Amino acid sequence: LAEVTMSVLRKLRDRDPAAGYAGDFVQLMERIWPACAERKISVVANAGGVNPSGCADALLEVGRRAGLVGRSKVGLVTGDDLMEQLDELLASGHALANLETGEPLESIRDRVRSANAYLGAAPMVEALRQGADVVVTGRVADPALAVAALAHEFRWSLADHDRMAAAALAGHVLECGAQATGGNCMAEWWTIPDLDVVGFPIVEMEESGEFTVTKHPGTGGRVDRRSVTEQIVYEIGDPTRVVTPDVVADFTTIRLIDKGNDRVRLEGIRGEPATDSYKVSIAYSAGWTAAGTLLYTWPDALDKAQAADAQLRRRFTRLGYRFDAVHTELVGWNAGHGPMTGPPPADVPEVQLRVAVRSGDRESVERFSREMAPLVLTGPPSVTGYAGGRAKVQEVVAYWPALVAKRAVDRQVAVEVRAV
């Protein structure tokens, strides 16, 4: 449940109060829930997005349609949504300062669209303890899903820091799916077999907290020390320790042992007590944006694209457009790795001109959306690839990371278990 996903779900709920959760999860559960019930498999998911109650209601409905009345229960965890208490938090001294800039939230308070704390495993464990077969939450830390399942299954104390660290590491390995089994793998990616039928990672956890990462036999991809290591160091800040709501995991103690046959064992995981804060994901309105593309072909593809960009920018100035930012990429020349140095290759076969603008003034962005198409006939020659019509104007929903004291959030966290 990525931050950008939360922003998308917030936009959807703004248009429809019944929306705001991952609908594809509900569709999936309708297909697999009978088999899960038969095999007594529990499911824990953060598919509730910004509307976990709506997701739970939808699950109850598909459970009834699937013939699970009296056979399954849905657990609902709420309390991550801080919007209604945001002003109270600010008034009581919680600055919710931006973790990257230090700026207090007050500076953008009037533009905040959503604010969700990354909850930990405890409420999910409680829902499972109460007999929930499917637990749905809103914003929780991604590893907490695995921590909850493992803590419940093994009856681990949430104060057992080493086991909590092992569970959090297991969740971190699992959270990006096939990235741990060879997808998006940098190490000799061309040797990863059969990614079209890639197997997703499985963690075989032991009561001790040591575990093995593997995948189903006969599936594509690969599990080895490199693929698992790449996932472990993915999307973390300090590579020596990772802070989660449940534990601070010490990544310097991990031992990875490649057992062959798509099996990697992880040992020696240590943990420290969790901090007294939750991370908060805040989304706020930050203006409007649009992006347009044109493809220029040989000969002189790069020169044509650069000339078209210069022509477009002169029009912006002449017509008085108000943009906070104008960003140009020459895809095929300088987009992926930033500005290139030195002379271009003698014969670049094609270059895609991509121009994006951002502004608090929607009218300027809408006027920009009408500027790209005319370049086909009023600019440099041999342009193609103008598909999809005008550049689409979209609202910018920006990300604001912050911290909040756990005591201020825990009082509103609630667990509800309902029978299908």
Secondary structure, 3 states (H helix, E strand, C coil): CCHHHHHHHHHHHHHCCCCCCCHHHHHHHHHHHHHHHHHCCCEEECCCCCCHHHHHHHHHHHHHHCCCCCCCEEEEEECCECHHHHHHHHHCCCCCCCCCCCCCHHHHHHHEEEEEECECCHHHHHHHHCCCCEEECCCECHHHHHHHHHHHHHCCCCCCHHHHHHHHHHHHHHCCHHHHHCCCCCCCHHHCCCHHHECCCEEEECCCCCEEEECCCCCECCCCHHHHHHHHCCCCCCCCEEECCCCEEECCCCEEEECCCCCEEEECCEEECCCCEEEEEEEEEEEEEEEEEEEEECCCHHHHHHHHHHHHHHHHHHHCCCCCEEEEEEECCCCCCCCCCCCCCCCCCEEEEEEEEEECCHHHHHHHCCCCCCHHHHCCCCEECCCCCCCCCEEEEEEEEEEEEHHHHHCCCEEEEEEC
